[in-house]
């Protein structure tokens, strides 16, 4: 049933996104001031898919009423905000009615809270609400992810998404949780890839995280685990608290790293496999449920993926930006956004 929320969730499932507009020159200047390494602009550029990711939850997961958006003090330009502000002024406290049935306030827990018709709530949470001042600014999603479960207003059960994760069809709570077990969608391949881990930072963090799990659960150190599917992650706060307690030193180390580094931990990989190894989740093949669309700048590839999604009708899909040529990126982004705008046409209550 679409609105049949499992009892372990206490009648509520929330949604959380991490987002940064790396195309913003003010943000880019801050990054350059603090990080001396060469910047891969493709890594942080805004593909403008967040709006459609939020729309997809609004359209296809109607039981989710509370949205959380964690940002680097930025506010997306499609969100209704007082005076169309795009940055937090963390030195100012605001309590202002600016639209009928829509309120903006910034309180002791510094965040924006936008409420429409007292039914849906959007919390836009700046990094300053999560990190100690000594660890700011932070540009490391692996560090930011480890703080999500510390949000006081967040429910026991929530889905965590990147801005390129989207839903394509009505998705009931049973997609995420069945018989008390978290459904963890996985690929057919197994991690880590030890050859790739020597040169790829992402593969290296997967290898390191896999070793931590094997050590904690007293299994062979090189025992592999399936790669996670590129889909929304279903998390339970109580499990995340247990993960933090079990790997306190490693998580604290990751939290202090301003950018991704070798030998760090991968939070989704750590949490989801911890959930299974603790008996609270089960692996489920992604086949028929999810679709991964890697944008490379090829119109042929993009049209092929679009058609495959329309014909197979997966519950979720991910549009991964792997385009290196800026001209190709602009062209294929226009193609993608036109399709998303027609496919996910219903605005959230937070949009302008």
DRENSEBA-84115 format. One record per residue (C-alpha): residue in three letters; y, x, z. Coordinates in steps of 0.001 Angstrom, whole numbers, padded with zeros to 6 digits, always signed. Each point is the difference from the previous one (the first is absolute). Example, Ala and Ser with C-alpha at 12.3 -4.5 7.8 and 13.67 -1.06 7.14 Angstrom:
// DRENSEBA-84115
ALA-004500+012300+007800 SER+003440+001370-000660 
END
This chain:
// DRENSEBA-84115
UNK+000000+000000+000000 UNK+003459+001286-000931 UNK+001606-000417+003427 UNK-003064+000563+002186 UNK+001170+003021+001997 UNK-002778+001678+002062 UNK+000216-000391+003773 UNK+000335+003771+000553 UNK+003376-000245-001757 UNK+001350-002556+002501 UNK+001219-002328-002738 UNK+002139+002533-001858 UNK-000214+002653-002704 UNK+003103+002035-000934 UNK+000863+002220-002980 UNK+001517+003502+000084 UNK+001441+002153-002781 UNK+001310+003565-000078 UNK+002781+000507-002531 UNK+002573+002568-000980 UNK+002490-000046-002834 UNK-000291+003615-001066 UNK+002200-000758-003005 UNK+002938-000434+002384 UNK+002289+003045-000214 UNK+000999-000258+003661 UNK-003641+000158+001046 UNK-000688+002837-002459 UNK+002886+002029+001424 UNK-001398-000413+003510 UNK-003425+001077-001184 UNK+001403+003174-001579 UNK+001942+000819+003158 UNK-003126+000001+002147 UNK-002813+000949-002373 UNK+000396+003238-001915 UNK-003113-000418-002129 UNK+000217-001092-003621 UNK+000336-003779-000221 UNK-002316-001990-002240 UNK+002313-002906-000819 UNK-002913-001974-001423 UNK-001572+000020+003469 UNK+002829-002002+001575 UNK+001663-001932-002830 UNK+000309-003753+000391 UNK-002226-001866-002460 UNK+001540-003333+001083 UNK-003419-001485+000746 UNK+000683-000770+003679 UNK+001629-003330-000863 UNK-003102-001107-001864 UNK-002361+001300+002656 UNK+001813-002189+002531 UNK+000000-002925-002417 UNK-003752+000353-000450 UNK-000555-000359+003749 UNK+002403-002941+000128 UNK-001803-001746-002873 UNK-003629+000771+000752 UNK-000213+000560+003776 UNK+001976-002973+001362 UNK-001385+000460+003515 UNK+002041+003208+000366 UNK+003397-000895+001449 UNK+001194+003323+001446 UNK+000966+002844-002313 UNK+000828+003556+001125 UNK+001685+002535-002270 UNK+000277+003566+001308 UNK+002725+002002-001749 UNK+002065+003160+000300 UNK+003007-002027+001226 UNK+000177-001675-003418 UNK+000021-003679-000938 UNK-001313-001053-003444 UNK+002709-001396-002253 UNK-001949-003200-000663 UNK-000025-000979+003687 UNK+002618-002410+001326 UNK+002050+001913+002548 UNK+003495-000472+001441 UNK+002672+001279-002361 UNK-002753+001413-002222 UNK-000435+003081+002186 UNK-002646+002505-001062 UNK+000019+002306+003030 UNK-000228-000418+003750 UNK+003013+000748+002132 UNK-001976+000914+003091 UNK+003125+000431+002098 UNK+000994-003629-000375 UNK-001560-003081+001561 UNK+000242-003107-002136 UNK-000751-003604+000859 UNK+001296-002027-002883 UNK-000903-003210-001804 UNK+000590+000724-003645 UNK-001907-002676-001874 UNK-001300-003454+000772 UNK-003141+000396+002137 UNK+000018+003753-000618 UNK+000884+002428+002777 UNK+000613+003732+000199 UNK-000089+001844+003273 UNK-000518+003521+001189 UNK-001087+000269+003614 UNK-001376+002530+002470 UNK-002930+000502-002344 UNK+002126+001094-002972 UNK-001159-001990-002961 UNK+001172-002756-002268 UNK-001605-003353+000573 UNK+000529-002585-002697 UNK-001260-003534+000648 UNK-000048-002773-002595 UNK-000626-003594+001067 UNK-001581+001333+003199 UNK-003315+000352-001883 UNK-000039+003485-001507 UNK+001285+003173+001638 UNK+000824+003326-001602 UNK+000480+003055+002212 UNK+001567+002959-001796 UNK-000784+002912+002301 UNK+001763+003379-000367 UNK-001803+003247+000768 UNK+002377+000474+002915 UNK-001864-002818+001755 UNK-003279+001898-000217 UNK+000574+003750+000267 UNK+001544+002064+002776 UNK+003293+001576-001176 UNK-001601+003455-000086 UNK-002351-001085-002809 UNK+002668-001598-002193 UNK+000593-000242-002838 UNK-003588-000429-001111 UNK-001185-000211-003614 UNK-003738-000025+000695 UNK-001799-003315-000507 UNK-003033+001396+001828 UNK+002162+000438+003097 UNK+001784-003349-000347 UNK-003297-001888-000296 UNK-001111+001205+003433 UNK+002872-001915+001626 UNK-000537-003411-001618 UNK-002108-001402+002832 UNK+002707+000873+002539 UNK+002284-002766-001301 UNK+000332-002410+002950 UNK+000288-003153-002119 UNK-003007+000806-002191 UNK-003116-002153+000422 UNK-003524+001161+000863 UNK-001088-000503-003619 UNK+002080+001099-002973 UNK-000286+001239-003549 UNK+001645+003277-000928 UNK+001140+000529-003582 UNK+001742+002526-002162 UNK+002700-001418-002243 UNK-002333+000323-003004 UNK-002744-002180+001544 UNK+000070-003600-001220 UNK-002085-003172+000235 UNK-000973-001891-003141 UNK-001684-003145+001322 UNK-000263-002120+003183 UNK-001510+002247+002664 UNK-001433-001574+003184 UNK-000324+001830+003338 UNK-003741+000335-000679 UNK+000896+002561-002680 UNK+000954+002300+002884 UNK-002185-001126+002905 UNK-003442-001646-000003 UNK-002232-000662+003015 UNK+002339+002080+002132 UNK-000346+003051-002280 UNK+002866+001562-001950 UNK-000810+000071-003726 UNK+000782+003508-001231 UNK+000090+000262-003781 UNK-001257+003295-001363 UNK-000532+001807-003285 UNK-003364+001248-001230 UNK+000904+003673+000503 UNK-000303+001905+003269 UNK+002536+002193+001751 UNK+000916+002721+000447 UNK+000022+001937-003233 UNK-000202+003518+001426 UNK+001003+001657-003272 UNK+003129-002162-000316 UNK+000802+000475+003694 UNK+000755+003675-000602 UNK+002960-000805-002250 UNK+000921-003663+000487 UNK+001879-000937+003163 UNK-001255-003592-000083 UNK-003647+001058-000364 UNK+000557+002584+002725 UNK+001217-002623+002475 UNK-003006-002178-000864 UNK-002324+002943+000661 UNK+001686+000777+003308 UNK-000058-003646+001091 UNK-003668-000322-000964 UNK-000845+003026+002160 UNK+001862-001527+002952 UNK-001971-003232-000321 UNK-003322+001823-000240 UNK+000830+002096+003055 UNK+001096-003022+002034 UNK-003069-002077-000846 UNK-002347+003000+000295 UNK-001352-000086-003537 UNK-000452+002815-002514 UNK+003382+001621-000628 UNK-000371-000192-003780 UNK-001261-003601-000113 UNK+002024-001746-002700 UNK+001508-003480+000028 UNK+001063-002337-002804 UNK+003517+000188-001366 UNK+002143-002967+000993 UNK+001018-002436-002707 UNK+003669-000226-000990 UNK+000538-003347+001668 UNK+001664-001499+003060 UNK-001415+001431+003226 UNK-000905-002439+002759 UNK+000703+001505+003418 UNK-000453-001131+003596 UNK+002490+001295+002546 UNK-002696+000440+002639 UNK-001992+002232-002361 UNK+003100+002039-000871 UNK+000665+000543+003697 UNK-003585+001232+000387 UNK+000459+002363-002957 UNK+003189+001422+001507 UNK-001726+000499+003347 UNK-002971+001732-001658 UNK+002049+002353-002193 UNK+003197+000415+002023 UNK+000589+003685-000727 UNK-000606-000296-003746 UNK+002198-003069-000316 UNK+002822+001621+001954 UNK-000213+003002-002317 UNK+000268-002241-003062 UNK+002962-001889+001474 UNK+002078+003176+000240 UNK-000544+000945-003657 UNK+003048-001041-002033 UNK-001906+000218-003300 UNK-003662-000038-000911 UNK-001852+003225+000787 UNK-003478+001430-000378 UNK-002245-000639+003003 UNK+001676-003285+000888 UNK-001699-003357+000641 UNK-000209-002957-002364 UNK+000621-003098+002109 UNK-001700-002720-002121 UNK-003092+002189-000532 UNK-000141+000793+003721 UNK+000475-003589+001171 UNK-002254-001776-002478 UNK-002964+002320+000446 UNK+000537+000018+003780 UNK-000194-003801-000172 UNK-003359+000106-001789 UNK-001456+002757+002178 UNK+001044-001972+003096 UNK-001936-003041-001218 UNK+003128-002072-000638 UNK+000007+000116-003801 UNK-002230+000163-003063 UNK+000352+001634-003390 UNK+000316-002278-003004 UNK-000057+001053-003641 UNK+003368-000442-001694 UNK-001743-001191-003171 UNK+001409-003361-001062 UNK+002523-000069+002860 UNK+002588+002649-000843 UNK+001470+001725-003047 UNK+001648+003417-000235 UNK+002631+000417-002729 UNK+001209+003563-000470 UNK+003207+000125-002036 UNK+000121+003194-002054 UNK+002695-000885-002517 UNK-002411-001358-002607 UNK+000748-003517-001255 UNK-003621-000329-001132 UNK-001266+000738+003526 UNK+002493-002390+001581 UNK-000807-002880-002341 UNK-003716+000634+000566 UNK+000431-000191+003789 UNK+002140-003122-000230 UNK-002650-001766-002087 UNK-002801+001137+002315 UNK+001822-001467+002999 UNK+000694-003277-001777 UNK-003633-000335-001073 UNK-001812+001225+003137 UNK+002431-001645+002458 UNK-000477+002407+002936 UNK+001291-000933+003422 UNK+002176+003106+000091 UNK+001237+002709-002306 UNK+001902+003253+000367 UNK+002475+001355-002559 UNK+000109+003741+000590 UNK+002937+001930-001491 UNK-001384+003177-001565 UNK+002563+000265-002815 UNK+001546+003453-000412 UNK+002446-000592-002853 UNK+003163-001867+001177 UNK+000453-001754-003350 UNK-003592-001231+000048 UNK+000468-001143+003590 UNK+003072-002088-000837 UNK-001699-001592-002999 UNK-003290-000812+001741 UNK+001766-001175+003163 UNK+001870-002583-002056 UNK-003315-001160-001449 UNK-001577-000228+003456 UNK+002931-001753+001669 UNK+000246-002609-002760 UNK-003651-000832+000510 UNK+000265-000041+003798 UNK+003056-002246-000159 UNK-001881-002546-002094 UNK-003245+000287+001972 UNK+001586+000007+003473 UNK+002956-002265-000682 UNK+000392-001729+003373 UNK+002607+001718+002155 UNK-000496+000631+003698 UNK+002423-001718+002352 UNK+001583+003413+000637 UNK+001120+000619-003572 UNK+003504-000473-001323 
END
